[in-house]
Amino acid sequence: NLGNGTGEEMMQLANHIISEVKKNFGVTLEPEVIVM
């Protein structure tokens, strides 16, 4: 449930997603893309 996550938790989640995507697809996403 992302509805009541804090900003810090959102950044940690975004960074996790970025690292997973980079590992799996070789693409580096910008955090802003995920948060929006």
C-alpha positions as CSV (number, residue, x, y, z in Angstrom):
1,N,0.0,0.0,0.0
2,L,1.8,3.1,-1.2
3,G,-1.0,5.5,-0.1
4,N,0.5,6.1,3.4
5,G,4.2,5.7,2.7
6,T,6.5,8.5,3.7
7,G,8.7,10.3,1.2
8,E,11.7,8.5,2.4
9,E,10.0,5.1,1.9
10,M,9.0,6.2,-1.6
11,M,12.6,7.1,-2.4
12,Q,13.8,3.7,-1.1
13,L,11.2,1.9,-3.2
14,A,12.1,4.0,-6.2
15,N,15.8,3.3,-5.7
16,H,15.0,-0.4,-5.4
17,I,12.9,-0.4,-8.6
18,I,15.7,1.5,-10.4
19,S,18.3,-1.0,-9.4
20,E,16.1,-3.9,-10.3
21,V,15.3,-2.4,-13.7
22,K,19.0,-1.6,-14.3
23,K,20.0,-5.2,-13.4
24,N,17.3,-6.8,-15.5
25,F,17.1,-4.5,-18.5
26,G,20.3,-2.4,-18.5
27,V,18.2,0.7,-18.3
28,T,18.6,3.4,-15.7
29,L,15.4,5.2,-14.7
30,E,15.0,8.6,-13.1
31,P,13.4,8.5,-9.7
32,E,10.9,11.2,-10.8
33,V,9.6,8.9,-13.5
34,I,8.6,6.3,-10.9
35,V,7.2,8.6,-8.3
36,M,4.9,10.4,-10.7
